[in-house]
Amino acid sequence: MFKQRQRESTVSYCLLHKTPATVSEIHGYVYRNQRKFSEEIEWSYAVRRQKFFDRRRLELCHEHLAYRVRHRISRSVPHQHRREPAQVKLQYQGLRFEGWDALTSDTTTIKNDGKTVAVNIDGDFFVSGSGLQSTFKVGRITFHWGRCNATSDGSNTMQIYCFDPARFDSVDEAVKAGGRITALAVLFQTSTEDNLNYVPIIDAINSVSRYGKTSEVSPFSLRGLLPNSTEKYFIYNGSLTTPPCSETVEWIVFKNTVSISDEQLEMFCEVMTMQQAGYVMLMDYLQNNYRDQQEQFMGQVFSSYTGTEEVYTPVCSSEPENIQSMPYNLSSLLVMWERPRAVYDAGIEKYSVNYWPANTDYPSPTEYLTDGDQDVGAILNNLAANTSYMIQVVAVCTNGQYGRISDPLKADMPIEDPGKKRPSQRGRG
């Protein structure tokens, strides 16, 4: 039975590669190459849930942080930091690229190693700044992609691994010695048009679709592989995404994505790998070749840019609309608004109106809370005459979350009493 399974597996291998072979040749092929394949495929992504398959043991890497990307801001930072603003530090700004506009050499190669397609860069391309401890040299580019024949879930990424050339000669040498690695992560999104900057790499991937194949890569520009803007990124200390999962990596995850066409993305789905099934090695299409997102992370994530609009924060609604105000008397202001256009997971319980003097350098807003969700107006009392105020309105939901806050509205209090009767409303201030 075992021999029959071996022969069937090898027949499948030959059929996949259109290789003519007699039964005896196939039978001999198994015994000559089965052990070789088994030794080469030391682990795979076949066993999920943060574990890697090893032919001798299950090697657990779950104690190390590995980066997993998804196509949203929270994908760019470790799991526990999805809802926390990344701290901005000036020292992590100013990422510098040296030599990246030049073309790679003709000796740059690509290999299908069964876990990814790895492009080994030959040339002098360096990255520095952004708080990096030294100048790092580009050594290798790898790719991760998700399940083929399915809607993209944001798992399609490129990683550019760099090493310290003053201490090591290659990425492999640095990993083996436990040296520091800098990894630049680029997130892909699909479009209708081919990305011409990626054509040499996509063509090279097509030439190494078979497991174990190596090919040369036509010259290309590393700069062309990056997002149009490289000023915005997240940076944190993490780990390798493959065994030994060493926590020696300074991850730089660009906020802006790179577009490639659906046809270019499909070329990754043609890449083949070898999977161990019992006592035999079977050929299959390589997919979902990423490490599962890790829950444990005790480090800190930093951002190279400011702007609260860039940070993911949970909200329960869109902002209240059409904010208006008018003086009610010399010391009171009538504020009105319309309900938010969108309400998400929970209903609106009430509204919060925040106001402060417009000429204050460091404002300390006063908050007015409405009685219920049907109140779409408020009278703000005890205001100073002949003074300008800034006003913002936000929904407060039943789950305790706030919605998006409205843009500030400037309101001017009069010098004299408007002298007009206002509708009777109860006010608090």
C-alpha positions as CSV (number, residue, x, y, z in Angstrom):
1,M,0.0,0.0,0.0
2,F,2.8,2.4,0.9
3,K,4.6,1.7,-2.4
4,Q,1.4,2.3,-4.3
5,R,0.9,5.7,-2.7
6,Q,4.5,6.6,-3.5
7,R,4.0,5.7,-7.1
8,E,0.7,7.6,-7.3
9,S,2.3,10.7,-5.8
10,T,5.3,10.6,-8.1
11,V,3.0,10.0,-11.1
12,S,1.2,13.2,-10.1
13,Y,4.5,15.0,-9.9
14,C,5.5,13.9,-13.4
15,L,2.1,14.8,-14.8
16,L,2.3,18.2,-13.3
17,H,5.6,18.8,-15.0
18,K,4.7,16.9,-18.2
19,T,7.7,14.6,-17.6
20,P,7.5,11.3,-19.5
21,A,8.5,8.3,-17.3
22,T,8.1,4.6,-17.1
23,V,6.7,2.9,-14.0
24,S,10.2,1.6,-13.1
25,E,11.7,5.1,-13.6
26,I,9.0,6.5,-11.4
27,H,9.5,3.8,-8.8
28,G,13.2,4.6,-8.7
29,Y,12.6,8.3,-8.6
30,V,10.7,8.0,-5.4
31,Y,13.5,6.3,-3.5
32,R,16.1,8.6,-4.9
33,N,14.3,11.8,-4.2
34,Q,11.8,11.2,-1.4
35,R,14.4,11.6,1.3
36,K,15.8,14.7,-0.4
37,F,12.4,16.4,-0.5
38,S,11.7,15.5,3.1
39,E,15.0,17.0,4.2
40,E,14.5,20.2,2.3
41,I,10.9,20.8,3.5
42,E,11.7,21.2,7.2
43,W,8.6,23.2,7.9
44,S,5.6,24.5,6.1
45,Y,2.5,26.7,6.6
46,A,0.3,23.6,6.4
47,V,-0.2,23.6,10.2
48,R,-1.9,26.8,11.2
49,R,-2.7,28.4,14.5
50,Q,0.8,29.9,15.0
51,K,2.6,26.6,14.5
52,F,5.1,25.6,11.8
53,F,5.3,21.9,10.7
54,D,8.7,20.3,11.2
55,R,9.4,16.8,10.0
56,R,10.9,16.0,13.4
57,R,8.7,18.0,15.7
58,L,6.2,20.9,16.0
59,E,8.3,24.0,16.4
60,L,6.3,26.5,18.4
61,C,7.0,30.1,17.5
62,H,4.0,31.6,19.2
63,E,6.1,33.2,22.0
64,H,7.6,35.5,19.4
65,L,5.9,38.4,17.7
66,A,5.4,38.0,14.0
67,Y,3.9,40.6,11.8
68,R,0.7,39.9,9.9
69,V,-0.7,42.4,7.6
70,R,-4.2,43.2,6.6
71,H,-5.5,45.9,4.4
72,R,-6.5,48.4,7.0
73,I,-4.6,50.6,9.5
74,S,-4.9,48.0,12.2
75,R,-3.1,45.5,10.0
76,S,0.0,47.5,10.1
77,V,0.6,47.2,13.8
78,P,0.5,44.3,16.3
79,H,-2.9,43.0,17.4
80,Q,-3.0,44.6,20.8
81,H,-2.3,48.0,19.3
82,R,-5.3,48.1,16.9
83,R,-7.2,50.6,19.0
84,E,-4.4,52.5,20.6
85,P,-2.8,55.5,18.9
86,A,0.8,54.9,17.8
87,Q,3.2,57.3,19.6
88,V,4.9,59.8,17.2
89,K,8.6,60.4,17.8
90,L,10.8,62.7,15.7
91,Q,13.7,60.2,15.8
92,Y,11.6,57.7,13.7
93,Q,11.1,60.2,10.9
94,G,13.4,60.7,7.9
95,L,13.8,57.3,6.4
96,R,16.6,57.5,3.8
97,F,17.1,55.3,0.7
98,E,20.6,55.3,-0.9
99,G,21.0,53.9,-4.4
100,W,17.4,52.8,-4.7
101,D,16.9,54.7,-8.0
102,A,19.5,52.6,-9.8
103,L,18.7,49.3,-11.4
104,T,19.6,45.9,-9.9
105,S,22.3,43.9,-11.5
106,D,21.9,41.0,-14.0
107,T,23.0,38.6,-11.3
108,T,20.0,39.2,-9.1
109,T,18.2,35.9,-8.8
110,I,14.8,34.5,-7.7
111,K,14.1,31.1,-6.1
112,N,11.0,29.1,-5.2
113,D,11.9,27.6,-1.9
114,G,8.5,26.1,-1.2
115,K,7.6,28.8,1.3
116,T,7.8,31.9,-0.8
117,V,9.5,33.3,-3.9
118,A,12.7,35.0,-2.7
119,V,14.5,37.6,-4.7
120,N,18.2,37.8,-3.7
121,I,19.4,41.3,-4.5
122,D,22.8,41.8,-5.9
123,G,23.9,45.5,-5.7
124,D,24.5,48.3,-3.3
125,F,21.2,49.5,-1.9
126,F,21.0,50.9,1.6
127,V,18.5,52.2,4.1
128,S,19.2,54.4,7.1
129,G,17.6,57.1,9.3
130,S,14.3,56.7,11.2
131,G,16.1,55.7,14.4
132,L,17.9,52.7,12.8
133,Q,21.1,51.8,14.7
134,S,23.2,51.8,11.5
135,T,23.0,51.8,7.7
136,F,21.5,48.5,6.5
137,K,22.0,46.9,3.1
138,V,19.2,45.3,1.1
139,G,19.7,41.5,0.9
140,R,16.4,39.8,0.0
141,I,12.8,40.4,-1.0
142,T,10.1,37.9,-0.2
143,F,6.3,37.8,-0.7
144,H,3.3,36.6,1.3
145,W,-0.1,36.0,-0.3
146,G,-3.5,34.6,0.9
147,R,-5.9,32.0,-0.5
148,C,-6.1,31.9,-4.3
149,N,-9.4,32.0,-6.2
150,A,-10.9,34.1,-3.4
151,T,-11.5,37.8,-2.6
152,S,-8.3,39.4,-1.4
153,D,-8.3,39.8,2.4
154,G,-5.3,42.1,2.6
155,S,-2.7,39.3,3.2
156,N,-0.8,40.2,0.0
157,T,2.5,41.8,1.0
158,M,6.1,42.2,0.2
159,Q,9.0,42.3,2.7
160,I,12.4,43.8,2.0
161,Y,15.0,42.3,4.4
162,C,18.2,44.3,5.1
163,F,21.3,43.5,7.1
164,D,24.2,45.4,8.7
165,P,27.0,45.1,6.1
166,A,29.6,46.2,8.7
167,R,29.0,42.9,10.5
168,F,27.6,40.4,8.1
169,D,27.8,39.5,4.4
170,S,24.2,38.4,3.9
171,V,20.8,38.2,5.5
172,D,21.2,34.5,6.1
173,E,24.5,35.1,8.0
174,A,22.8,37.8,10.1
175,V,19.9,35.6,11.0
176,K,22.1,32.7,11.9
177,A,24.2,34.9,14.2
178,G,21.2,36.6,15.8
179,G,22.1,40.0,14.3
180,R,19.7,42.9,13.8
181,I,17.6,42.9,10.7
182,T,15.6,45.7,9.2
183,A,12.4,44.7,7.3
184,L,10.4,47.1,5.1
185,A,6.8,45.9,4.6
186,V,4.7,47.0,1.6
187,L,1.0,46.2,1.4
188,F,-0.6,45.4,-1.9
189,Q,-4.0,46.3,-3.3
190,T,-5.4,45.2,-6.6
191,S,-6.3,47.4,-9.5
192,T,-7.3,47.0,-13.2
193,E,-3.9,48.1,-14.6
194,D,-0.5,46.3,-14.4
195,N,2.2,48.0,-12.3
196,L,5.1,48.3,-14.7
197,N,7.6,48.6,-11.9
198,Y,6.8,45.0,-10.9
199,V,6.9,43.4,-14.4
200,P,10.5,42.0,-14.1
201,I,9.6,40.4,-10.8
202,I,6.2,39.0,-12.0
203,D,7.9,37.6,-15.1
204,A,10.6,36.0,-12.9
205,I,7.9,34.4,-10.6
206,N,6.4,32.8,-13.7
207,S,9.7,31.2,-14.5
208,V,10.1,29.6,-11.0
209,S,6.6,28.3,-10.5
210,R,8.0,24.8,-10.0
211,Y,9.3,24.1,-6.5
212,G,13.1,24.4,-6.1
213,K,13.6,26.4,-9.4
214,T,16.0,29.4,-9.6
215,S,16.1,32.0,-12.3
216,E,17.7,35.4,-13.0
217,V,15.6,38.6,-12.7
218,S,15.7,41.3,-15.2
219,P,17.0,44.6,-13.8
220,F,14.5,46.7,-11.9
221,S,14.4,49.7,-9.6
222,L,13.9,49.1,-5.9
223,R,12.4,52.6,-5.6
224,G,9.7,51.6,-8.0
225,L,8.6,48.8,-5.7
226,L,7.8,51.3,-2.8
227,P,4.6,53.4,-2.3
228,N,4.6,56.8,-4.0
229,S,4.9,58.3,-0.5
230,T,7.3,56.7,2.0
231,E,7.0,59.3,4.7
232,K,4.2,57.6,6.6
233,Y,5.0,54.3,8.3
234,F,4.8,52.4,11.6
235,I,7.9,51.1,13.3
236,Y,8.4,48.5,16.0
237,N,10.7,45.7,17.2
238,G,9.3,42.4,16.2
239,S,10.4,39.0,14.9
240,L,11.0,37.0,11.8
241,T,7.9,35.6,10.3
242,T,9.5,32.2,9.7
243,P,11.5,29.8,12.0
244,P,13.5,30.5,14.1
245,C,11.1,33.5,14.6
246,S,13.9,35.4,16.3
247,E,13.0,38.8,17.9
248,T,15.7,40.6,16.0
249,V,13.7,42.6,13.4
250,E,13.0,46.3,13.2
251,W,9.8,46.3,11.3
252,I,8.9,49.3,9.2
253,V,5.4,49.0,7.8
254,F,4.4,51.6,5.2
255,K,0.9,53.1,5.6
256,N,0.4,53.7,1.9
257,T,-0.2,50.7,-0.3
258,V,1.1,49.7,-3.8
259,S,-1.3,48.7,-6.5
260,I,-0.8,45.7,-8.8
261,S,-3.3,44.2,-11.2
262,D,-5.4,41.1,-10.5
263,E,-3.5,39.4,-13.3
264,Q,-0.2,40.1,-11.6
265,L,-1.5,38.8,-8.3
266,E,-2.7,35.6,-10.0
267,M,1.0,34.8,-10.9
268,F,1.7,34.2,-7.2
269,C,-1.1,31.6,-7.3
270,E,0.8,29.5,-9.9
271,V,3.7,28.9,-7.5
272,M,4.0,25.3,-6.4
273,T,5.3,23.8,-3.2
274,M,5.9,20.4,-1.7
275,Q,3.7,19.3,1.3
276,Q,4.4,16.2,3.4
277,A,1.4,13.9,3.7
278,G,2.2,11.0,5.9
279,Y,5.2,9.2,4.4
280,V,5.1,10.9,1.0
281,M,5.7,14.4,-0.4
282,L,2.9,15.8,-2.5
283,M,3.0,18.8,-4.8
284,D,0.4,21.5,-4.3
285,Y,-0.1,25.2,-5.0
286,L,1.4,27.5,-2.5
287,Q,-1.1,29.8,-0.7
288,N,-1.8,31.3,2.7
289,N,2.0,31.5,3.1
290,Y,2.0,33.9,6.1
291,R,2.3,33.4,9.8
292,D,-0.9,33.8,11.8
293,Q,-1.4,37.0,13.6
294,Q,0.1,36.9,17.1
295,E,-1.9,38.0,20.1
296,Q,0.9,38.6,22.5
297,F,2.9,41.8,22.2
298,M,4.4,43.7,25.0
299,G,6.4,46.2,23.0
300,Q,5.6,49.7,21.7
301,V,4.6,50.8,18.2
302,F,5.7,54.2,16.9
303,S,4.5,56.2,14.0
304,S,6.5,58.6,11.7
305,Y,3.6,60.9,11.2
306,T,0.9,62.9,13.1
307,G,-2.8,63.4,12.5
308,T,-5.6,61.8,14.4
309,E,-7.4,61.1,11.1
310,E,-4.8,58.5,10.4
311,V,-5.2,56.5,13.6
312,Y,-7.8,53.8,13.9
313,T,-10.2,54.6,16.7
314,P,-13.5,52.7,17.3
315,V,-16.5,55.0,16.7
316,C,-20.3,54.2,17.0
317,S,-21.6,56.8,14.4
318,S,-20.7,59.4,11.9
319,E,-20.5,63.0,12.9
320,P,-23.6,65.1,13.6
321,E,-24.4,67.2,10.6
322,N,-25.4,70.8,9.8
323,I,-24.2,72.3,13.1
324,Q,-25.7,75.8,13.5
325,S,-25.7,78.4,16.3
326,M,-27.3,81.7,17.2
327,P,-27.2,84.0,20.3
328,Y,-30.1,83.4,22.6
329,N,-29.3,86.4,24.9
330,L,-26.2,88.1,26.1
331,S,-25.0,85.0,28.0
332,S,-26.6,82.1,26.2
333,L,-26.1,80.5,22.9
334,L,-28.5,78.2,21.0
335,V,-26.8,75.3,19.2
336,M,-28.7,73.0,16.7
337,W,-27.7,70.0,14.6
338,E,-29.0,67.1,12.6
339,R,-28.6,63.4,13.6
340,P,-25.6,61.5,12.2
341,R,-26.2,60.0,8.8
342,A,-24.7,56.6,9.9
343,V,-25.0,54.7,13.2
344,Y,-23.0,51.5,13.5
345,D,-23.0,48.8,16.2
346,A,-25.0,50.6,18.9
347,G,-27.8,53.1,19.1
348,I,-27.4,56.8,20.1
349,E,-28.1,57.5,23.8
350,K,-27.4,61.2,23.9
351,Y,-25.2,64.0,22.5
352,S,-22.2,65.8,23.9
353,V,-21.6,69.5,23.1
354,N,-18.1,70.8,23.9
355,Y,-17.4,74.5,23.8
356,W,-14.5,76.8,24.8
357,P,-13.3,80.4,24.2
358,A,-11.9,80.7,20.7
359,N,-8.9,82.8,21.8
360,T,-7.6,80.3,24.3
361,D,-4.2,78.7,23.5
362,Y,-4.7,75.7,25.6
363,P,-8.5,75.2,25.7
364,S,-10.2,73.2,28.4
365,P,-13.6,72.5,26.9
366,T,-16.8,72.5,28.9
367,E,-19.2,69.6,28.2
368,Y,-23.0,69.8,27.9
369,L,-24.9,66.5,27.7
370,T,-28.4,66.3,26.3
371,D,-31.1,64.3,28.1
372,G,-31.6,61.8,25.2
373,D,-31.1,60.9,21.6
374,Q,-34.1,62.9,20.4
375,D,-32.5,66.2,21.6
376,V,-30.9,67.8,18.6
377,G,-30.4,71.2,20.1
378,A,-29.0,72.8,23.3
379,I,-28.8,76.1,25.0
380,L,-25.3,76.9,26.4
381,N,-25.5,79.3,29.4
382,N,-23.2,81.5,31.4
383,L,-21.2,82.6,28.4
384,A,-19.3,85.9,28.2
385,A,-20.7,88.7,26.0
386,N,-18.7,89.9,23.1
387,T,-16.7,86.7,23.0
388,S,-16.2,84.0,20.4
389,Y,-16.6,80.3,21.2
390,M,-15.6,77.1,19.4
391,I,-18.3,74.4,19.4
392,Q,-18.2,70.7,18.6
393,V,-20.9,68.1,18.8
394,V,-20.5,64.3,19.1
395,A,-23.0,61.4,19.6
396,V,-22.7,59.2,22.7
397,C,-23.9,55.6,22.1
398,T,-25.4,53.0,24.4
399,N,-22.2,50.9,24.4
400,G,-20.2,53.8,25.9
401,Q,-18.4,54.7,22.7
402,Y,-18.4,58.1,21.0
403,G,-19.1,58.8,17.3
404,R,-17.0,60.9,15.1
405,I,-16.9,64.5,16.3
406,S,-18.1,67.4,14.2
407,D,-15.8,70.0,12.8
408,P,-15.3,73.0,15.1
409,L,-17.9,75.8,14.6
410,K,-17.1,79.4,15.6
411,A,-19.9,81.3,17.3
412,D,-19.8,85.0,18.3
413,M,-21.6,86.3,21.3
414,P,-23.3,89.7,20.9
415,I,-22.4,93.0,22.6
416,E,-26.1,93.8,23.1
417,D,-29.1,91.6,23.9
418,P,-30.6,90.3,20.6
419,G,-34.0,91.3,22.1
420,K,-35.8,88.5,20.3
421,K,-38.0,85.9,21.9
422,R,-36.6,82.4,21.7
423,P,-38.5,79.2,22.0
424,S,-38.8,78.1,25.6
425,Q,-36.0,75.6,26.2
426,R,-34.4,74.3,29.4
427,G,-30.7,75.0,29.5
428,R,-27.7,73.8,31.6
429,G,-24.3,75.3,31.7
